[in-house]
């Protein structure tokens, strides 16, 4: 009998990444075709993508525009 919950198994599947993620804190602006640009923060980066915290509602498959303010530039 397995003691691992289905939510734990789902989380483990989501964490299988092809590229390692690097923690960052980059100020940015995020917009969608339906929402004007709003402040956001990029919190990790990898070769395959990034994680962004924002108040803009984004669904899987939705087109987004992200402007990242790189440090010292």
VEXLO-849387 format. One record per residue: residue in one letter; y, x negated, z negated of N, C-alpha, C, O in turn. Coordinates in Angstrom, 3 decimals, m for minus. Each point is the difference from the previous one (the first is absolute). Layout:
BEGIN
 rest      n.Y      n.X      n.Z     ca.Y     ca.X     ca.Z      c.Y      c.X      c.Z      o.Y      o.X      o.Z
    A        Y        X        Z        Y        X        Z        Y        X        Z        Y        X        Z
...
# end
This chain:
BEGIN
 rest      n.Y      n.X      n.Z     ca.Y     ca.X     ca.Z      c.Y      c.X      c.Z      o.Y      o.X      o.Z
    X   m1.180   m0.838    0.000    1.180    0.838    0.000    1.245   m0.884    0.000    0.085   m0.947   m0.782
    X    0.878    1.245    1.649    1.223   m0.782    0.110    1.063    0.553   m0.939    0.182    1.212   m0.112
    X    0.523   m2.131   m0.565    1.077    0.429   m0.897    1.360   m0.133    0.661    1.017    0.293   m0.627
    X   m0.975   m0.731    1.890    1.258   m0.150    0.719    0.431    1.356    0.538   m0.763    0.661    0.705
    X    1.979   m0.246   m1.031    0.496    1.296    0.468    0.326   m0.063    1.477    0.189   m1.079    0.561
    X   m0.125    2.251    0.068    0.322    0.039    1.428    1.419   m0.487    0.247    0.256   m0.612    1.037
    X    0.682    0.864   m1.958    1.376   m0.475    0.189    0.062   m1.521   m0.071    0.799   m0.613    0.707
    X   m1.629   m0.010   m1.551   m0.055   m1.457   m0.074   m0.558   m0.571    1.295    0.513   m0.993    0.516
    X   m1.566    1.620    0.010   m0.576   m0.460    1.273    1.016    0.135    1.131    0.095   m0.890    0.846
    X    0.661    1.977   m0.815    1.028    0.184    1.024    1.069   m1.073   m0.121    0.440   m0.541    1.014
    X   m0.009    0.220   m2.233    1.013   m1.032   m0.211   m0.514   m1.354    0.481    0.748   m0.771    0.601
    X   m2.024    0.478   m0.864   m0.571   m1.264    0.451   m0.018   m0.073    1.522    0.260   m1.064    0.561
    X   m0.557    2.159    0.115    0.013    0.022    1.460    1.406   m0.270    0.527    0.166   m0.732    0.976
    X    0.830    1.309   m1.606    1.372   m0.180    0.443    0.477   m1.430   m0.202    0.884   m0.454    0.726
    X   m1.437   m0.263   m1.681    0.443   m1.358   m0.306   m0.692   m1.057    0.842    0.323   m1.180   m0.132
    X   m1.249    1.551    0.979   m0.642   m0.963    0.900    0.975   m0.296    1.126    0.220    0.839    0.873
    X    0.345   m1.990   m0.891    1.027   m0.377    0.969   m0.488   m1.171    0.847   m0.756   m0.854   m0.464
    X    1.200    0.836    1.705   m0.330   m1.128    0.869    0.849   m1.215   m0.322   m0.428   m1.134    0.214
    X    1.648    1.367   m0.736    0.934   m1.081   m0.286    0.501    0.137   m1.437    0.257    1.114   m0.455
    X   m0.116   m2.213   m0.256    0.499    0.097   m1.373    1.459    0.449   m0.022    0.774   m0.310    0.905
    X   m0.420    1.034   m1.942    1.382    0.449   m0.180    0.723   m0.945   m0.943   m0.567   m0.480   m0.982
    X    1.831    0.222    1.300    0.832   m0.888   m0.807    1.088    0.833   m0.658    0.733    0.707    0.691
    X   m0.610   m0.776   m2.027    1.060    0.772   m0.660    1.386   m0.539    0.374    0.225   m1.210    0.001
    X    0.693    2.119    0.314    1.382   m0.347    0.333    0.916    1.064   m0.597   m0.467    1.008   m0.529
    X    1.753   m1.238    0.618    0.994    1.020   m0.375    1.150   m0.143    0.985    0.957   m0.733   m0.249
    X   m1.059    1.446    1.378    1.013   m0.066    1.054    0.696    1.350    0.114   m0.642    1.028    0.213
    X    1.967   m1.046   m0.359    0.763    1.217    0.215   m0.095    0.376    1.470   m0.020   m0.873    0.868
    X   m0.037    2.158   m0.590   m0.170    0.444    1.372    0.578    1.398    0.183    0.456    0.639   m0.947
    X   m0.492   m0.188    2.200    0.414    1.353    0.364   m1.142    0.601    0.812   m0.525   m0.632    0.917
    X    0.147    1.858   m1.264   m1.099    0.663    0.681    0.497    1.340    0.529    0.712    0.730   m0.690
    X   m1.100   m0.419    1.932    0.347    1.298    0.573   m1.160    0.498    0.849   m0.876   m0.768    0.398
    X    0.887    2.065   m0.130   m0.943    0.642    0.905    0.824    0.807    0.997    1.198    0.190   m0.211
    X   m1.808    0.287    1.289    0.762    0.839    0.924    0.592    1.252   m0.674    1.004    0.538    0.467
    X   m1.620   m0.082   m1.553    0.474    1.196   m0.693    0.937   m0.307   m1.172    0.638    0.912   m0.526
    X   m0.545   m2.181    0.109    0.757   m0.356   m1.202    0.893   m1.205    0.280   m0.465   m1.006    0.536
    X    1.748    1.102   m0.899    0.883   m1.158    0.198   m0.421   m1.167   m0.903   m0.777    0.178   m0.938
    X    1.295   m1.354    1.233   m0.347   m1.208   m0.761    0.357    0.159   m1.468    1.050    0.540   m0.347
    X   m1.941   m1.018   m0.503    0.205    0.032   m1.444   m0.482   m1.328   m0.579   m0.803   m0.700    0.617
    X    1.296    0.360   m1.801   m0.404   m1.241   m0.658   m1.494    0.001   m0.297   m0.589    1.038   m0.301
    X   m0.008   m2.218    0.391   m1.419   m0.174   m0.279   m0.208   m1.434   m0.478    0.906   m0.829    0.083
    X   m2.102    0.548   m0.580   m0.359   m1.345   m0.440   m1.389   m0.325    0.532   m0.947    0.755   m0.222
    X    0.823   m1.878    0.922   m1.310   m0.497    0.416   m0.578   m0.739   m1.201    0.616   m0.932   m0.515
    X   m1.807    1.351    0.066   m0.574   m0.589   m1.216   m1.194   m0.914    0.271   m0.395   m0.773   m0.873
    X   m0.186    0.854    2.079   m0.987   m1.013    0.387   m0.099   m0.063    1.513    0.297    0.965    0.705
    X   m0.723   m2.132   m0.222   m0.118   m0.262    1.437   m1.356   m0.615    0.303   m0.577   m0.710   m0.823
    X    0.080    0.997    2.021   m1.177   m0.691    0.516    0.164   m0.103    1.510    0.944    0.550    0.567
    X   m1.854   m1.249    0.073    0.037   m0.106    1.448   m0.136    1.391    0.625    0.565    0.265    1.061
    X   m1.307    0.609   m1.715   m0.270    1.325    0.560    0.932    1.107   m0.434   m0.156    1.130    0.461
    X    1.123   m1.398   m1.331    0.891    1.076   m0.426    0.748   m0.327   m1.276    0.078   m1.153   m0.425
    X    0.467    2.196   m0.174    0.747   m0.177   m1.242   m0.046    1.285   m0.809   m0.376    1.059    0.502
    X    0.764   m1.173   m1.754    0.132    1.181   m0.865    1.476    0.147   m0.329    0.672   m0.964   m0.368
    X   m0.178    2.196    0.509    1.414    0.275   m0.189    0.158    1.127   m1.005   m0.693    1.013    0.083
    X    1.600   m1.187   m1.028    0.366    1.083   m0.921    1.296    0.608    0.498    0.978   m0.710    0.232
    X   m0.971    2.029   m0.068    1.159    0.699    0.532   m0.066    1.465   m0.406   m1.069    0.512   m0.333
    X    2.208    0.156    0.364    0.018    1.442   m0.245   m0.272    0.785    1.281   m0.190    1.215   m0.051
    X    0.169   m1.895    1.200   m0.273    0.658    1.276   m1.474    0.407    0.033   m0.879   m0.811   m0.289
    X    0.618    2.059    0.639   m1.371    0.496    0.097   m0.624   m0.490    1.304    0.516    0.275    1.083
    X   m1.636   m1.005   m1.193   m0.691   m0.543    1.167   m1.461    0.418   m0.072   m0.645   m0.126   m1.041
    X    0.131    0.626    2.162   m1.405    0.392    0.090   m0.740   m0.965    0.923    0.625   m0.620    0.861
    X   m1.933    0.479   m1.019   m0.766   m0.877    0.893    0.232    0.382    1.456   m0.013    1.179    0.352
    X    0.224   m2.184    0.486    0.212    0.214    1.419    1.444    0.255    0.395    0.319    0.040    1.189
    X    0.566    0.135   m2.181    1.400    0.286    0.287    0.728   m1.269    0.445   m0.230   m1.081   m0.542
    X    1.112    1.227    1.536    0.823   m1.122    0.449    1.076   m0.278   m1.044    0.674    0.918   m0.467
    X   m0.519   m2.186    0.104    1.059   m0.400   m0.935    0.748   m1.200    0.566   m0.527   m0.768    0.804
    X    1.755    0.633   m1.244    0.816   m1.163    0.336    0.335   m0.684   m1.308    0.487    0.642   m0.930
    X   m0.743   m1.942    0.850    0.208   m0.753   m1.225    0.851   m1.223    0.302   m0.352   m0.818    0.850
    X    1.465    0.699   m1.545    0.849   m1.185    0.088   m0.131   m0.730   m1.324    0.228    0.580   m1.061
    X   m0.596   m1.858    1.123   m0.240   m0.785   m1.208    1.101   m1.069   m0.109    0.260   m0.743    0.947
    X    0.374    0.687   m2.118    0.984   m1.042   m0.271   m0.731   m1.197   m0.599   m0.390    0.024   m1.167
    X    0.209   m1.065    1.968   m0.716   m1.178   m0.482    0.909   m0.824   m0.914    1.207   m0.079    0.232
    X   m1.778   m0.527   m1.259    0.807   m0.795   m0.916    0.612   m1.222    0.700   m0.600   m0.575    0.909
    X    1.784    0.197   m1.344    0.712   m1.188    0.497    0.318    0.064    1.488    0.095   m1.036    0.657
    X    0.069    2.230   m0.124    0.365    0.112    1.421    1.115    0.996    0.177    0.447    0.234    1.123
# end
